[in-house]
Amino acid sequence: MAMEDYAQARREGLRELHALRARGEDPFLPVLSEIVPKLNQMTQVPLGLVQIAIDQIDGTATRGRTTAFSRSFLPLLEQDSEFASKWSLLYDGIMEDGLRQPVVALEYYNRFYIIEGNKRVSVMRRLDAVVIEANVTRVLPEPEDSERYRIYQEFLHFYADTKINFVYFSHEGGFSRLYAIMGKKQGEKWSGESLFDFQSCFYRFSQAYLKQAGGHPPMSVSDALLVYLEVFGYTESYDKTPSEFERDIERIWSEFVVAAANKPAALLSQPAEKQQSILRSVQSVWHRPLQTLRCAFLYSRSPQTSGWTYWHELGRKALEETFGARVETTFKENVSSEEAHAVIEQWVNEGYHVIFATSPVFIDAAIRQSAAHPEAKILSCSLLASYHNVRSYYLRIYEAKFVLGAIAGAMTENDRIGYIADYPIYGTPASINAFALGAQMVNPRAKIYLDWSTIPGHVPEQALAAQDVHILSSRDISAPHLESRAFGLYHTLDGQIQNLAMPVWNWSKLYQGIVRSILTGAWSDEGVHNADRALSYYMGMSTDAIDLLCSQRLPIRTQRLVDLLHERIRAGAFLPFVGPIADQKGTLRVEPDVALTPQEIIRMDYLADNVIGRIPPIEELSDVAQGLVSLQGIRAATDAAQKDDAGIPITADKG
């Protein structure tokens, strides 16, 4: 019986060998000593007895009898050979008594190479075993500046805490994301109960995911699990049944496709609108009932206390004024991120078609409710678009900031200009740098003194005044109930504030465009045309979604400069971010005459060379700010070296 299995395994091995040769690939097992010529000179750390997944075994440690096996450890030698007899006897023994003796292997970049036990691996694969016991020695790679190496350093931290080797990610930051989802901290040893629950969750998810994939998964199980848990949460998922996993996986399959493609989000300068013929429009009026699109707006604060919410509320009201009976709207203010789940679910149950989550703090609720209610259109007001089922939207405020910087550069009396930022999240450095470049364009000596309003116990206005800074850029607009005039670009003189200019966030243009896109059917076309990437609406001056309001105090020539810049940016004839652009260390970030793409602008995480100040770490911020920054904050890399349990220095996590 065992010899028949050998013959069948050999036939499969020969088919694989011929197929690989036909493609010009090496059909035999990879050899670690040939992959890493300095293998014997590298640091090796004994790990002891370890359970390793069969599909993590790549090849053999040395050449030996590697040609006796195909790439998948299928036997190749003749059926009447001594090798075949030993393979068959081993097969019978494992069938009767199980595998008694562990294999011996080297681990390199979390892949395994067999020193002793190739036939055992071959038989266990033939028996469809999932794991095999092995005495493992880890080979530590030499340091190098590569994503592969940095991912492995993250894995070493994770392994030190968990002793789990079957979880591995394709991109940097994956393990940090997993720690956050699990509510764990790096360096915290996982309890036996935590390990059991996680491993059980992993294998049940793996079964459901691979079944849904039908043999063609778009990404690895580990990468897919990370996407799944970011949508549904770990505490809500670790005890789910395979059938529950299957249901959820089917609902969010497009998210796996998007994550696997790893393409930048499709940034749409304005929502598409499908044009209809006159005949078709007349027919729709006479033969179809008037459709009412029901839209709901989720606010983290009230329009009376928040300038941000106030502008969104103006956009909501403009929808009703523009579309009349075609659109019905509602809103709820002062909603926490925890309450958002229930509010969105209630709106979906009440029949609302479109839900605008107007703050990045609602992204978690938006993602989960979108998975639970795929029939609803849920949008998140944020810059980092990552999900296909939840479209994001934002405005190109950096265009207005560039013009404000030019005004400040022209108006400063001592080349010192203040900039008060709030949250160190993606998009904020773009605004700061655009302002700095605008000032530098008209005044090469201008320096931007950067400060932050979200540091507890710190008054940035006082700190800047102490540095003889009297022209400041602060929050874009005050809430209606606030009497302070310290917003936009202003000048302080003898304790008095003179407003010079302010940006206008015209969300009504964006909301009207999105609603019009849905009503005409273009919304669905956009999704089909971008099936493998996230979608984000990113509108600016070209659509009047961003504008400027200037004071009559501006000198006439400065006003002419503003008009010129506004006109050129609006027409797409002038781009704020064109090189050369250097950072604070003097490093050239943008080559001369090269324009940054919108994706590069959004992801900007450095400050221009004429900015004096820094991006504060999350621990220096207020509790409210930390909540938002933890979602979309800029994570600065640290140079602090850390060590694993074996005392081997490893680089810090940059995720």
FENKAJO-V829156 format. One record per residue. N is the residue number from 1. PHI is phi as a letter, one per 40 degrees, with the letter a starting at -180 (NA if undefined). OMEGA is omega in degrees with one decimal (999 if undefined). NEAR is the number of other ideal C-beta (glycine too) atoms within 8 Angstrom. Layout:
# FENKAJO-V829156
{{N | PHI | OMEGA | NEAR} {N | PHI | OMEGA | NEAR}}
This chain:
# FENKAJO-V829156
{{1 | NA | -179.6 | 5} {2 | c | 179.8 | 11} {3 | c | 176.1 | 9} {4 | c | 177.1 | 7} {5 | c | 178.0 | 11} {6 | c | -178.5 | 14} {7 | c | 178.8 | 9} {8 | c | 179.0 | 8} {9 | c | 179.8 | 12} {10 | c | 178.4 | 14} {11 | c | 177.8 | 8} {12 | c | 178.7 | 10} {13 | c | 179.0 | 14} {14 | c | 177.0 | 10} {15 | c | 178.7 | 8} {16 | c | 179.8 | 13} {17 | d | -178.3 | 12} {18 | c | -179.6 | 9} {19 | c | -180.0 | 8} {20 | c | 178.0 | 12} {21 | c | 180.0 | 9} {22 | c | 178.5 | 6} {23 | c | 179.5 | 6} {24 | g | -178.8 | 4} {25 | b | 176.7 | 6} {26 | c | -174.9 | 6} {27 | c | -174.7 | 10} {28 | b | -177.7 | 10} {29 | c | 172.6 | 12} {30 | c | -177.9 | 12} {31 | b | -174.7 | 13} {32 | c | -178.0 | 15} {33 | c | 176.2 | 10} {34 | c | 175.7 | 8} {35 | c | -178.3 | 7} {36 | b | -176.6 | 11} {37 | d | -178.7 | 5} {38 | c | -173.4 | 7} {39 | d | -175.8 | 10} {40 | c | -179.6 | 4} {41 | c | -174.1 | 4} {42 | c | 179.6 | 11} {43 | c | -180.0 | 6} {44 | b | -175.9 | 9} {45 | b | 178.1 | 9} {46 | c | 178.3 | 7} {47 | b | -179.4 | 8} {48 | g | -177.7 | 6} {49 | c | -173.0 | 7} {50 | b | 170.6 | 11} {51 | c | 179.0 | 7} {52 | b | 178.9 | 15} {53 | c | -180.0 | 10} {54 | d | -176.8 | 12} {55 | c | 173.2 | 4} {56 | c | 180.0 | 11} {57 | c | -175.4 | 15} {58 | c | -174.6 | 8} {59 | a | -177.4 | 10} {60 | b | -179.7 | 14} {61 | c | -179.9 | 11} {62 | b | -174.4 | 8} {63 | d | 175.1 | 7} {64 | f | -178.0 | 6} {65 | b | -176.0 | 7} {66 | c | -179.8 | 11} {67 | c | 175.4 | 6} {68 | c | -176.9 | 9} {69 | b | 171.2 | 15} {70 | c | -177.7 | 16} {71 | d | -178.1 | 11} {72 | c | 179.4 | 7} {73 | g | 174.2 | 11} {74 | c | -175.8 | 14} {75 | c | -177.9 | 14} {76 | b | -173.0 | 11} {77 | c | -175.3 | 8} {78 | d | -175.7 | 5} {79 | c | 179.9 | 8} {80 | c | -179.0 | 4} {81 | c | 175.6 | 8} {82 | c | 178.6 | 5} {83 | d | -178.8 | 11} {84 | c | 179.2 | 15} {85 | c | -179.9 | 8} {86 | c | 178.6 | 9} {87 | c | -177.6 | 14} {88 | c | 178.0 | 12} {89 | c | 178.3 | 9} {90 | c | 178.4 | 11} {91 | d | 179.0 | 14} {92 | c | -178.5 | 10} {93 | c | 179.6 | 9} {94 | c | 178.2 | 13} {95 | c | -177.2 | 7} {96 | c | -170.2 | 5} {97 | b | -175.5 | 5} {98 | g | -179.8 | 4} {99 | c | -175.4 | 9} {100 | c | -173.2 | 5} {101 | b | 179.4 | 6} {102 | c | 173.2 | 10} {103 | c | 177.7 | 14} {104 | b | -172.6 | 9} {105 | a | 169.3 | 16} {106 | b | 174.4 | 13} {107 | b | 178.4 | 14} {108 | b | -175.5 | 12} {109 | f | 177.6 | 6} {110 | g | 167.9 | 9} {111 | b | -170.0 | 9} {112 | b | -177.6 | 12} {113 | b | -169.8 | 16} {114 | c | 171.8 | 14} {115 | c | -177.7 | 11} {116 | a | 177.6 | 6} {117 | h | -179.9 | 13} {118 | d | -179.3 | 14} {119 | c | 177.8 | 10} {120 | c | 177.0 | 13} {121 | c | -179.1 | 14} {122 | c | -179.8 | 14} {123 | c | -178.6 | 12} {124 | c | 175.5 | 12} {125 | c | 178.8 | 12} {126 | c | -180.0 | 10} {127 | c | 178.9 | 9} {128 | g | 176.0 | 5} {129 | c | -179.2 | 8} {130 | c | -178.0 | 5} {131 | b | 176.2 | 8} {132 | a | -179.2 | 14} {133 | c | -176.2 | 10} {134 | a | 166.5 | 14} {135 | c | -168.9 | 10} {136 | b | 170.5 | 14} {137 | b | -178.9 | 11} {138 | c | 174.3 | 12} {139 | b | -176.5 | 13} {140 | c | -179.2 | 9} {141 | c | 175.9 | 11} {142 | c | -178.9 | 6} {143 | d | 176.4 | 5} {144 | a | 180.0 | 6} {145 | c | 179.9 | 3} {146 | a | 177.3 | 6} {147 | c | 178.8 | 7} {148 | d | -178.7 | 7} {149 | c | -178.4 | 12} {150 | c | 175.8 | 11} {151 | c | -179.1 | 14} {152 | c | 176.6 | 11} {153 | c | 176.5 | 11} {154 | c | 178.5 | 16} {155 | c | -178.5 | 11} {156 | c | 175.0 | 11} {157 | c | -178.1 | 15} {158 | c | -179.2 | 14} {159 | c | 178.6 | 11} {160 | c | -178.6 | 8} {161 | c | -168.7 | 11} {162 | b | -170.8 | 10} {163 | g | 176.6 | 6} {164 | c | 179.0 | 10} {165 | b | -176.6 | 12} {166 | c | 176.5 | 8} {167 | b | 179.7 | 10} {168 | a | -174.0 | 9} {169 | b | -174.9 | 13} {170 | c | -176.0 | 7} {171 | b | 178.1 | 9} {172 | d | 176.5 | 9} {173 | g | -177.8 | 10} {174 | c | -179.0 | 15} {175 | c | 175.9 | 13} {176 | c | 178.2 | 11} {177 | c | 179.3 | 11} {178 | c | 176.6 | 13} {179 | d | -178.0 | 11} {180 | c | 179.8 | 8} {181 | c | -177.3 | 11} {182 | c | -175.6 | 9} {183 | g | -179.1 | 6} {184 | b | 175.1 | 9} {185 | b | 177.0 | 5} {186 | c | -176.6 | 10} {187 | g | 178.8 | 5} {188 | c | -179.6 | 7} {189 | c | 179.8 | 5} {190 | c | 178.7 | 9} {191 | c | 177.5 | 6} {192 | d | 179.4 | 5} {193 | c | 178.5 | 6} {194 | c | 179.9 | 10} {195 | c | -179.2 | 12} {196 | c | -179.0 | 8} {197 | c | -177.6 | 10} {198 | c | -179.7 | 13} {199 | c | 178.8 | 9} {200 | c | 177.8 | 9} {201 | c | -178.3 | 13} {202 | c | -175.4 | 12} {203 | c | 176.8 | 8} {204 | c | 175.6 | 12} {205 | c | -179.0 | 14} {206 | d | 179.3 | 10} {207 | c | -177.3 | 10} {208 | c | -177.6 | 13} {209 | c | -179.1 | 15} {210 | c | 176.0 | 10} {211 | c | 179.7 | 8} {212 | c | -177.7 | 10} {213 | c | 178.9 | 9} {214 | g | 179.5 | 5} {215 | g | -179.4 | 5} {216 | b | 179.9 | 5} {217 | c | 179.9 | 11} {218 | c | -179.3 | 10} {219 | a | -178.6 | 10} {220 | c | 178.9 | 9} {221 | c | -179.0 | 11} {222 | c | 179.2 | 11} {223 | c | -179.3 | 14} {224 | c | 178.7 | 15} {225 | c | 179.6 | 13} {226 | c | 177.2 | 13} {227 | c | -178.3 | 13} {228 | c | -176.2 | 15} {229 | c | 176.5 | 12} {230 | c | 177.3 | 8} {231 | c | -170.7 | 13} {232 | b | -178.8 | 9} {233 | g | -177.7 | 9} {234 | c | -176.5 | 10} {235 | c | 178.2 | 6} {236 | c | -170.6 | 5} {237 | b | -167.2 | 13} {238 | c | 179.6 | 9} {239 | b | 178.4 | 5} {240 | c | 177.0 | 10} {241 | c | 176.8 | 6} {242 | d | -179.9 | 9} {243 | c | 176.9 | 7} {244 | c | 175.2 | 8} {245 | c | -179.2 | 16} {246 | c | 179.5 | 11} {247 | c | -178.5 | 8} {248 | c | -178.5 | 13} {249 | c | 178.3 | 13} {250 | c | -178.4 | 8} {251 | c | -173.9 | 9} {252 | b | -176.7 | 13} {253 | d | -179.6 | 9} {254 | c | 179.1 | 9} {255 | c | 175.9 | 12} {256 | c | -179.9 | 14} {257 | c | -179.7 | 12} {258 | c | -178.8 | 14} {259 | c | -179.8 | 13} {260 | c | 179.2 | 9} {261 | c | 176.2 | 9} {262 | f | 178.2 | 5} {263 | c | 174.3 | 7} {264 | c | -179.7 | 6} {265 | d | 173.7 | 12} {266 | c | -178.7 | 9} {267 | c | -177.0 | 10} {268 | c | -177.8 | 11} {269 | c | 171.1 | 8} {270 | a | 179.1 | 9} {271 | c | 178.5 | 13} {272 | c | 177.7 | 10} {273 | b | -178.8 | 9} {274 | c | 179.9 | 9} {275 | c | 178.7 | 5} {276 | b | 176.2 | 8} {277 | c | 179.5 | 6} {278 | c | -178.9 | 6} {279 | c | -178.6 | 6} {280 | c | 179.3 | 8} {281 | c | 178.8 | 9} {282 | c | 179.7 | 8} {283 | c | -178.3 | 8} {284 | c | 179.8 | 9} {285 | c | -174.5 | 7} {286 | c | -171.1 | 6} {287 | b | 179.8 | 5} {288 | b | 177.9 | 7} {289 | c | 179.8 | 3} {290 | c | 179.7 | 6} {291 | c | 174.9 | 7} {292 | b | 178.3 | 8} {293 | c | -177.0 | 13} {294 | c | -175.5 | 12} {295 | b | 179.5 | 17} {296 | b | -177.1 | 13} {297 | b | -177.9 | 14} {298 | b | -177.4 | 16} {299 | b | 177.3 | 17} {300 | c | 176.6 | 13} {301 | b | -178.3 | 9} {302 | c | 177.1 | 9} {303 | c | -179.4 | 12} {304 | c | -175.4 | 8} {305 | b | -175.8 | 8} {306 | b | 175.7 | 12} {307 | c | 177.8 | 11} {308 | d | -179.8 | 9} {309 | c | -179.5 | 15} {310 | d | 179.6 | 13} {311 | c | 177.2 | 12} {312 | c | 179.4 | 15} {313 | c | 174.6 | 12} {314 | c | 177.7 | 10} {315 | c | 178.0 | 13} {316 | c | -179.5 | 13} {317 | c | 180.0 | 8} {318 | c | 176.8 | 11} {319 | c | -178.6 | 15} {320 | c | -179.6 | 11} {321 | c | -176.1 | 6} {322 | c | -171.6 | 9} {323 | b | 177.4 | 11} {324 | f | -175.8 | 7} {325 | c | -179.7 | 6} {326 | c | -175.3 | 9} {327 | b | 173.7 | 14} {328 | b | -177.8 | 8} {329 | b | 171.4 | 11} {330 | a | 177.6 | 10} {331 | a | 173.1 | 10} {332 | b | -176.3 | 10} {333 | b | 179.0 | 9} {334 | f | -179.7 | 8} {335 | c | 177.2 | 11} {336 | c | 179.4 | 7} {337 | c | 179.1 | 10} {338 | c | -179.3 | 5} {339 | c | -173.2 | 8} {340 | c | -179.2 | 16} {341 | d | -177.0 | 10} {342 | c | -179.1 | 7} {343 | c | 180.0 | 12} {344 | c | -179.4 | 15} {345 | c | 178.2 | 11} {346 | c | 179.7 | 8} {347 | c | 179.2 | 11} {348 | c | 179.2 | 13} {349 | c | 178.9 | 6} {350 | c | 174.4 | 6} {351 | g | 176.1 | 6} {352 | c | -174.4 | 12} {353 | c | -174.0 | 9} {354 | b | 179.5 | 15} {355 | b | 177.8 | 17} {356 | b | 175.0 | 12} {357 | c | -164.6 | 15} {358 | c | 177.4 | 12} {359 | a | 177.8 | 10} {360 | d | -179.0 | 12} {361 | c | -178.6 | 10} {362 | c | -173.1 | 15} {363 | c | -179.4 | 13} {364 | c | 179.6 | 9} {365 | c | -179.7 | 13} {366 | c | -178.4 | 16} {367 | c | -175.8 | 13} {368 | c | -179.3 | 12} {369 | c | 175.4 | 15} {370 | c | 177.3 | 13} {371 | c | -179.3 | 13} {372 | c | -176.7 | 7} {373 | b | -177.3 | 10} {374 | c | 179.8 | 7} {375 | c | -178.6 | 4} {376 | c | 175.5 | 12} {377 | b | -176.7 | 9} {378 | b | -178.3 | 14} {379 | b | -178.6 | 14} {380 | b | 177.1 | 13} {381 | c | -179.2 | 12} {382 | a | -176.5 | 10} {383 | c | -174.0 | 12} {384 | c | 178.6 | 8} {385 | c | -178.8 | 12} {386 | b | -171.4 | 7} {387 | b | -178.4 | 11} {388 | c | -175.2 | 13} {389 | c | 177.0 | 11} {390 | b | 179.2 | 12} {391 | c | 179.1 | 11} {392 | b | 178.9 | 16} {393 | a | 179.4 | 12} {394 | a | 179.6 | 11} {395 | b | -177.9 | 12} {396 | c | -176.4 | 12} {397 | c | -178.6 | 12} {398 | c | 177.8 | 14} {399 | c | 177.5 | 13} {400 | c | -179.4 | 13} {401 | c | 178.0 | 15} {402 | c | -179.5 | 15} {403 | c | 176.7 | 15} {404 | c | 177.6 | 16} {405 | c | 178.0 | 19} {406 | c | 176.9 | 15} {407 | c | -178.7 | 17} {408 | c | 179.2 | 17} {409 | c | 179.2 | 15} {410 | c | -172.9 | 11} {411 | c | -175.4 | 11} {412 | c | -178.7 | 13} {413 | c | -176.4 | 5} {414 | b | 178.5 | 6} {415 | g | 179.7 | 8} {416 | b | -177.8 | 12} {417 | b | -180.0 | 17} {418 | c | 175.2 | 14} {419 | b | -179.9 | 15} {420 | b | 179.3 | 14} {421 | c | 179.7 | 12} {422 | b | -173.4 | 9} {423 | b | 177.0 | 11} {424 | c | 179.1 | 12} {425 | b | 178.8 | 13} {426 | d | -175.0 | 13} {427 | h | 179.0 | 11} {428 | c | 176.8 | 12} {429 | d | 177.9 | 13} {430 | c | 179.0 | 12} {431 | c | 179.4 | 12} {432 | c | -176.7 | 16} {433 | c | 176.5 | 16} {434 | c | 177.4 | 15} {435 | c | -178.4 | 16} {436 | c | 179.9 | 16} {437 | c | 176.3 | 14} {438 | c | 178.5 | 19} {439 | c | -178.3 | 17} {440 | c | -178.9 | 13} {441 | c | -177.7 | 9} {442 | c | -178.7 | 10} {443 | a | -176.6 | 11} {444 | d | -179.0 | 4} {445 | c | -173.4 | 5} {446 | c | 175.5 | 15} {447 | b | -179.3 | 10} {448 | b | 179.4 | 17} {449 | c | -173.6 | 13} {450 | c | 174.6 | 12} {451 | a | -172.6 | 13} {452 | b | -177.3 | 13} {453 | c | -173.8 | 10} {454 | b | 175.6 | 9} {455 | c | -175.8 | 10} {456 | d | 176.6 | 5} {457 | g | -177.3 | 3} {458 | b | 178.5 | 8} {459 | b | -174.3 | 5} {460 | c | 180.0 | 11} {461 | c | 179.5 | 11} {462 | c | 180.0 | 7} {463 | c | -179.9 | 10} {464 | c | 177.8 | 13} {465 | c | 179.0 | 10} {466 | c | 178.0 | 6} {467 | c | 177.6 | 8} {468 | g | 177.2 | 7} {469 | b | -174.8 | 11} {470 | b | 173.2 | 12} {471 | b | -172.7 | 15} {472 | b | 168.2 | 16} {473 | b | -177.4 | 13} {474 | b | -178.3 | 10} {475 | d | -170.0 | 11} {476 | c | 178.7 | 9} {477 | a | 175.2 | 11} {478 | c | 170.6 | 10} {479 | c | -174.9 | 11} {480 | d | -174.0 | 7} {481 | c | -178.6 | 5} {482 | c | -178.9 | 6} {483 | c | -178.1 | 3} {484 | c | 177.5 | 6} {485 | c | -178.0 | 8} {486 | c | 176.6 | 10} {487 | a | -176.0 | 13} {488 | g | 175.3 | 15} {489 | c | -177.1 | 12} {490 | a | -179.7 | 14} {491 | b | 177.2 | 10} {492 | b | -179.5 | 12} {493 | a | -179.4 | 7} {494 | f | 178.0 | 3} {495 | g | -179.5 | 4} {496 | b | -179.0 | 6} {497 | b | 174.1 | 8} {498 | b | 179.6 | 10} {499 | c | -177.5 | 11} {500 | b | -178.9 | 15} {501 | a | 177.4 | 15} {502 | a | 174.8 | 11} {503 | c | 178.7 | 14} {504 | b | 176.3 | 9} {505 | c | -176.7 | 11} {506 | c | -177.9 | 13} {507 | c | -178.4 | 12} {508 | d | 179.2 | 11} {509 | c | -179.3 | 11} {510 | c | -178.9 | 16} {511 | c | 178.2 | 14} {512 | c | 179.2 | 12} {513 | c | 179.7 | 14} {514 | c | 179.8 | 14} {515 | c | 178.7 | 14} {516 | c | 178.3 | 10} {517 | c | 179.2 | 14} {518 | c | -177.4 | 13} {519 | c | -178.5 | 10} {520 | c | 180.0 | 10} {521 | g | -179.1 | 8} {522 | c | 178.2 | 12} {523 | d | -178.3 | 12} {524 | c | 179.4 | 7} {525 | c | 178.5 | 10} {526 | c | 178.9 | 13} {527 | c | 179.9 | 10} {528 | c | -177.7 | 7} {529 | c | -179.9 | 6} {530 | b | -173.3 | 11} {531 | c | -175.9 | 9} {532 | b | 177.0 | 7} {533 | a | 176.4 | 12} {534 | c | -178.3 | 13} {535 | b | 178.7 | 14} {536 | a | 173.8 | 14} {537 | c | -172.7 | 14} {538 | b | -171.7 | 12} {539 | b | -178.3 | 15} {540 | a | -175.5 | 12} {541 | c | -176.3 | 13} {542 | c | 179.4 | 11} {543 | b | -176.8 | 11} {544 | g | 175.6 | 9} {545 | c | 173.5 | 13} {546 | b | -179.3 | 15} {547 | a | 179.3 | 10} {548 | b | 173.2 | 12} {549 | b | -174.7 | 8} {550 | b | 179.1 | 10} {551 | c | 175.1 | 8} {552 | c | 177.9 | 4} {553 | c | -178.6 | 5} {554 | c | 174.1 | 13} {555 | d | -173.8 | 6} {556 | d | -179.3 | 6} {557 | c | 175.7 | 6} {558 | c | 177.9 | 11} {559 | c | 177.4 | 10} {560 | c | 176.7 | 8} {561 | c | 178.3 | 12} {562 | d | -179.3 | 15} {563 | c | -179.0 | 8} {564 | c | -179.7 | 8} {565 | c | 179.7 | 13} {566 | d | -178.5 | 12} {567 | c | -176.8 | 8} {568 | c | 177.7 | 9} {569 | c | -179.1 | 17} {570 | c | -178.8 | 9} {571 | c | -178.0 | 8} {572 | g | -178.3 | 7} {573 | c | 178.4 | 5} {574 | b | 179.6 | 8} {575 | b | -177.8 | 8} {576 | c | -173.7 | 11} {577 | b | 174.3 | 14} {578 | b | -176.0 | 10} {579 | c | 12.8 | 11} {580 | c | 174.4 | 7} {581 | b | 179.1 | 12} {582 | b | 178.5 | 9} {583 | c | -174.8 | 11} {584 | c | 179.0 | 8} {585 | c | -179.1 | 4} {586 | g | 179.0 | 7} {587 | c | 179.7 | 6} {588 | c | -177.8 | 9} {589 | c | 179.8 | 8} {590 | b | -178.7 | 10} {591 | c | 179.2 | 7} {592 | d | 176.5 | 5} {593 | g | 175.9 | 5} {594 | c | 179.0 | 8} {595 | c | 176.4 | 7} {596 | c | 173.4 | 11} {597 | c | 176.2 | 6} {598 | d | 178.5 | 9} {599 | c | 179.5 | 9} {600 | c | 178.4 | 9} {601 | c | 180.0 | 11} {602 | c | -174.5 | 11} {603 | c | -178.3 | 7} {604 | d | -177.5 | 11} {605 | b | 179.5 | 8} {606 | b | -179.5 | 9} {607 | b | -177.3 | 13} {608 | c | -171.3 | 15} {609 | c | 177.6 | 7} {610 | b | 175.8 | 10} {611 | c | 175.9 | 14} {612 | b | -175.9 | 7} {613 | i | -175.1 | 9} {614 | a | 172.8 | 5} {615 | c | -174.1 | 9} {616 | c | 174.3 | 9} {617 | c | -172.5 | 6} {618 | c | -176.1 | 10} {619 | c | 178.8 | 5} {620 | c | -172.2 | 6} {621 | c | 176.0 | 14} {622 | c | -179.3 | 8} {623 | d | 179.6 | 5} {624 | c | -179.4 | 7} {625 | c | -179.5 | 11} {626 | c | 179.1 | 11} {627 | c | 179.9 | 10} {628 | c | -177.3 | 13} {629 | c | 178.1 | 13} {630 | c | 179.4 | 8} {631 | c | -172.6 | 11} {632 | b | -177.2 | 11} {633 | c | 176.8 | 12} {634 | c | -177.0 | 10} {635 | c | -178.1 | 6} {636 | c | 178.4 | 7} {637 | c | 177.7 | 6} {638 | b | 179.7 | 5} {639 | c | -177.2 | 5} {640 | c | 178.9 | 5} {641 | c | 177.1 | 8} {642 | b | -179.5 | 9} {643 | b | 177.5 | 7} {644 | c | -176.2 | 11} {645 | c | -179.1 | 4} {646 | c | 179.4 | 6} {647 | g | -178.4 | 5} {648 | c | 178.2 | 10} {649 | c | 176.4 | 5} {650 | b | -175.8 | 10} {651 | c | 179.8 | 10} {652 | c | 177.7 | 9} {653 | c | 179.2 | 11} {654 | b | -176.6 | 9} {655 | c | 999 | 10}}
